[in-house]
Amino acid sequence: MPSYKNTDLEILIATMNRNDLSFLESMFQQPLADVKANILVINQTEANTASSDLEHIKVINVNKLGLSKSRNLAIENSTKDLCWILDDDCLVMPDAIEHVVSTHNRVTNSIITFQTEVIENGRLYWDYPLKEQPHNRTSLRSVLSPEITFKKDSLGERLSFDERFGLGAQFQDSENFVFLNEGLCQDLAPYFVNKTIVKHQALNSSEEATSDRLVYSRGALAAYLKRNITFMKWKYGFFLFRKGLVTNFFELKHKMKIFQDGAEDYFKF
């Protein structure tokens, strides 16, 4: 088994409309000149372009729209043995790189995920398991983008982000689950380690659960998983009603139609 060093890790960041790299200073909470991590930035832009004078920080400016497209481009152009997916609105914990690298030295699994802390209150983002363990399909649903790390050679050309899912795509959610679930199906053994490596703002789950874009994506996800669409549509509708997130029959009917549309549209491709 290889012995990885900190310099063997490359951080892959997808962002939009940047004309400089000052956002990295916020992420790493230090001046750009002091950021020593290997970083590859994919900057989606039609007008603004960013550049780097630092050898260990690379920038690719593209005009293609879609988060999953940017992530795939980053993976294709990464040059290090270990990769870490990061969002541009995260705060990186001071010892995060050491945690990621040492864990990959200790754990042979191809994909390893970690924990996120909520910026506003210092609590963990989810009720994570109390100890490290292999993922299953259920646990993969809660994994956030900046928690995902992997050994690049183990993935090879077998695994990439489905470009139909994610912000800027047709189905604007669930890209992480689809990516990780494909890894599970391909025996890449996603594994969870209870170490916190990033901070992120809290999610307003009530607003997200009822947004048309999320409901539409949930329908597509049900189709991807080959579930009974009629059953899943009613199940999701009952969830919204039980939680008080929809308050009348007409609103519920609309959400269930959006769910159905997402499932049907998934099968068109």
Legacy VTK file of the C-alpha trace (Angstrom):
# vtk DataFile Version 3.0
C-alpha trace
ASCII
DATASET POLYDATA
POINTS 269 float
0.000 0.000 0.000
1.387 3.457 -0.924
2.522 5.842 1.797
0.888 9.187 1.045
2.257 12.595 2.007
0.433 15.924 2.265
1.823 16.851 -1.141
0.020 13.844 -2.650
-3.372 15.455 -2.023
-5.071 17.772 -4.516
-8.123 19.827 -3.570
-10.681 20.170 -6.365
-12.899 23.259 -6.244
-15.732 24.170 -8.619
-16.716 27.838 -8.583
-18.329 30.480 -10.796
-17.549 33.931 -12.194
-14.277 34.526 -10.333
-11.754 37.065 -11.546
-9.247 36.338 -8.772
-8.491 33.740 -6.102
-9.227 35.826 -3.020
-12.055 33.435 -2.081
-9.382 30.862 -1.224
-8.190 33.137 1.579
-11.649 32.917 3.158
-11.779 29.170 2.721
-8.347 28.532 4.239
-8.518 31.502 6.644
-5.059 32.761 5.733
-3.359 34.862 3.029
-3.137 33.179 -0.358
0.663 33.170 -0.184
0.425 31.012 2.956
-1.913 28.410 1.435
0.394 25.475 0.723
-2.191 22.911 -0.425
-2.304 21.660 -4.001
-5.478 23.153 -5.466
-7.233 22.890 -8.821
-9.959 25.482 -9.410
-12.559 25.043 -12.156
-14.025 28.495 -12.762
-17.281 28.506 -14.751
-17.449 31.898 -16.403
-18.487 33.656 -19.592
-16.694 36.922 -18.926
-14.488 36.894 -15.822
-11.358 34.779 -15.762
-9.029 33.937 -12.906
-5.376 32.965 -13.003
-2.678 31.790 -10.639
1.024 32.615 -10.379
1.540 29.841 -7.847
2.756 26.470 -9.074
0.645 24.468 -6.636
-2.589 26.332 -7.437
-4.011 25.772 -10.920
-7.028 27.369 -12.569
-9.093 26.221 -15.540
-11.630 28.724 -16.863
-14.555 27.162 -18.735
-17.861 28.395 -20.122
-19.710 25.108 -19.684
-22.514 25.202 -17.138
-23.021 22.499 -14.527
-21.467 21.558 -11.192
-20.982 17.898 -12.102
-19.310 18.883 -15.383
-16.856 21.043 -13.442
-16.131 18.253 -10.985
-15.511 15.744 -13.753
-13.182 18.204 -15.466
-11.322 18.661 -12.186
-10.953 14.905 -11.712
-9.725 14.496 -15.296
-7.091 17.198 -14.812
-5.973 16.294 -11.299
-2.385 15.098 -11.086
-2.115 13.823 -7.513
-2.823 10.419 -5.966
-5.475 11.704 -3.556
-8.359 14.039 -4.362
-10.679 16.042 -2.127
-13.883 17.612 -3.448
-14.474 21.073 -1.933
-17.185 23.717 -2.273
-16.153 27.361 -2.539
-18.194 28.393 0.519
-16.528 26.062 3.028
-14.041 26.806 5.777
-11.212 24.289 5.881
-10.222 23.041 9.335
-6.542 23.734 10.186
-5.601 20.050 10.436
-7.901 18.793 7.681
-5.219 17.868 5.146
-3.292 15.883 7.733
-6.486 14.026 8.701
-7.341 13.180 5.097
-3.858 11.982 4.182
-3.246 9.972 7.358
-6.650 8.316 7.011
-5.935 7.249 3.434
-2.642 5.801 4.663
-4.508 3.760 7.255
-7.715 2.841 5.410
-7.467 1.028 2.082
-10.973 1.890 0.845
-11.022 3.893 -2.374
-13.529 6.531 -1.195
-13.444 7.999 2.304
-15.896 10.598 3.641
-15.607 12.746 6.750
-17.686 15.171 8.852
-18.795 18.802 8.572
-19.313 21.334 11.355
-21.995 24.035 11.200
-20.439 27.504 11.116
-23.226 29.192 13.050
-23.266 26.962 16.139
-20.243 24.646 16.044
-22.417 21.530 16.014
-22.036 18.653 13.583
-24.035 19.027 10.377
-25.809 15.679 10.783
-26.117 12.938 13.380
-23.024 11.158 12.117
-22.131 7.658 13.339
-20.066 7.716 16.521
-17.347 5.579 14.971
-15.914 4.972 11.542
-17.641 2.357 9.413
-18.412 1.319 5.832
-21.182 3.240 4.102
-24.411 1.711 2.926
-26.953 3.163 0.516
-28.842 4.855 3.344
-25.845 6.576 4.900
-24.655 7.822 1.505
-27.725 10.052 1.262
-26.371 12.409 3.929
-22.852 12.879 2.555
-21.955 16.461 1.625
-19.639 17.371 -1.247
-16.724 18.667 0.871
-16.677 15.439 2.874
-15.710 13.344 -0.169
-12.105 12.220 -0.715
-10.769 9.388 -2.854
-7.734 7.612 -4.225
-7.686 8.635 -7.866
-6.051 5.507 -9.276
-8.677 3.312 -7.635
-11.435 5.170 -9.454
-9.681 5.101 -12.809
-12.207 5.710 -15.574
-14.921 3.704 -13.860
-16.491 6.468 -11.824
-17.496 10.054 -12.549
-20.288 12.436 -11.616
-23.511 11.951 -13.564
-23.788 15.254 -15.421
-27.591 15.105 -15.422
-27.527 15.761 -11.664
-26.263 18.773 -9.693
-26.596 22.553 -9.818
-26.741 23.847 -13.375
-27.945 20.478 -14.675
-31.420 19.174 -15.439
-31.821 17.589 -12.002
-30.330 20.110 -9.585
-29.624 17.846 -6.622
-28.487 14.334 -5.588
-25.216 14.375 -7.563
-23.208 13.270 -4.519
-25.487 10.344 -3.745
-25.483 9.122 -7.353
-21.674 9.388 -7.500
-21.181 7.531 -4.227
-23.855 4.943 -4.931
-22.194 4.126 -8.244
-18.969 3.711 -6.276
-20.764 1.332 -3.916
-22.119 -0.680 -6.852
-18.614 -0.870 -8.357
-17.081 -2.256 -5.143
-15.157 0.942 -4.388
-16.334 0.593 -0.780
-17.163 4.143 0.394
-16.097 4.453 4.026
-16.966 6.965 6.757
-14.440 8.355 9.266
-15.665 10.508 12.179
-13.188 13.368 11.767
-14.356 16.922 11.036
-12.522 18.492 8.098
-14.695 21.481 7.069
-17.200 24.016 8.337
-20.281 24.995 6.341
-23.356 27.136 6.835
-26.516 25.412 8.043
-29.128 24.318 5.529
-32.730 25.504 5.693
-34.194 22.039 5.200
-37.820 23.176 5.200
-37.299 25.495 2.248
-35.251 22.910 0.394
-37.701 20.039 0.888
-40.543 21.916 -0.811
-38.625 23.584 -3.635
-39.723 22.437 -7.070
-36.113 21.852 -8.128
-35.561 19.434 -5.248
-38.878 17.622 -5.672
-38.151 17.265 -9.405
-34.705 15.854 -8.593
-36.182 13.439 -6.058
-38.411 12.066 -8.796
-35.388 11.565 -11.052
-33.513 9.916 -8.182
-36.386 7.481 -7.622
-36.214 6.603 -11.320
-32.421 6.158 -11.119
-32.900 3.760 -8.203
-35.560 1.867 -10.184
-38.182 2.454 -7.504
-41.953 2.229 -7.972
-42.639 5.822 -9.000
-46.302 5.869 -7.987
-45.475 4.584 -4.511
-42.509 6.957 -4.094
-44.549 9.923 -5.300
-47.205 9.315 -2.658
-44.575 8.572 -0.024
-42.817 11.889 -0.644
-46.143 13.704 -0.721
-47.123 12.164 2.616
-43.741 13.214 4.039
-44.351 16.829 3.013
-47.883 16.766 4.430
-46.889 15.072 7.700
-44.129 17.628 8.277
-46.533 20.487 7.596
-44.481 21.572 4.576
-47.563 21.583 2.345
-50.859 22.774 3.782
-53.525 22.062 1.172
-54.512 19.468 -1.395
-53.729 21.615 -4.433
-50.192 22.304 -3.274
-49.690 18.612 -2.529
-51.029 17.650 -5.958
-48.615 20.098 -7.597
-45.597 18.685 -5.736
-46.538 15.117 -6.624
-46.843 16.087 -10.290
-43.369 17.675 -10.173
-42.045 14.429 -8.654
-43.691 12.409 -11.441
-42.290 14.758 -14.077
-38.764 14.292 -12.722
-39.073 10.511 -12.906
-40.491 10.549 -16.425
-37.873 13.007 -17.675
-35.067 10.844 -16.266
-36.211 7.952 -18.473
-36.097 10.127 -21.594
-32.306 9.985 -21.721
LINES 1 270
269 0 1 2 3 4 5 6 7 8 9 10 11 12 13 14 15 16 17 18 19 20 21 22 23 24 25 26 27 28 29 30 31 32 33 34 35 36 37 38 39 40 41 42 43 44 45 46 47 48 49 50 51 52 53 54 55 56 57 58 59 60 61 62 63 64 65 66 67 68 69 70 71 72 73 74 75 76 77 78 79 80 81 82 83 84 85 86 87 88 89 90 91 92 93 94 95 96 97 98 99 100 101 102 103 104 105 106 107 108 109 110 111 112 113 114 115 116 117 118 119 120 121 122 123 124 125 126 127 128 129 130 131 132 133 134 135 136 137 138 139 140 141 142 143 144 145 146 147 148 149 150 151 152 153 154 155 156 157 158 159 160 161 162 163 164 165 166 167 168 169 170 171 172 173 174 175 176 177 178 179 180 181 182 183 184 185 186 187 188 189 190 191 192 193 194 195 196 197 198 199 200 201 202 203 204 205 206 207 208 209 210 211 212 213 214 215 216 217 218 219 220 221 222 223 224 225 226 227 228 229 230 231 232 233 234 235 236 237 238 239 240 241 242 243 244 245 246 247 248 249 250 251 252 253 254 255 256 257 258 259 260 261 262 263 264 265 266 267 268
